[in-house]
Amino acid sequence: APTAIAFIDSKIFGEEYENDLLVGSVKQGRIFHFNLNETRTGLDLPPGELIDKMADVDEELESVTLGRNFGIITDIEINPYDGKIYVVDGKSKNGKIYQIHPKELN
């Protein structure tokens, strides 16, 4: 079940992620990463994968999975100042916020 949607409005992840779509989920606390078509009206899915736009088995999700085990994702935000991705886990007792950024920014 999708729980949060965000557009990557950040240059720190490089052109591969620029203006793409992130979708949070309940199952396995996954974050999915989708490229958009040129007009930004649909998904630009990898050739031969998810052709029917349905994942019948978990293996079909691997090519679009950015990360997992974030709990129950209740929100995904892109910080307009530093470009990092922030993910809110509503499952943990006191809540958690995860920060995602390229390794070179550590």
Secondary structure, 3 states (H helix, E strand, C coil): CEEEEEECCCCCCCCCCCCCEEEEECHHHCEEEECECCCCCCECCCCCCCCCCCCCCHHHHHHHEEECCCCCEEEEEECCCCCCEEEEECCCCCCEEEEECCHHHC
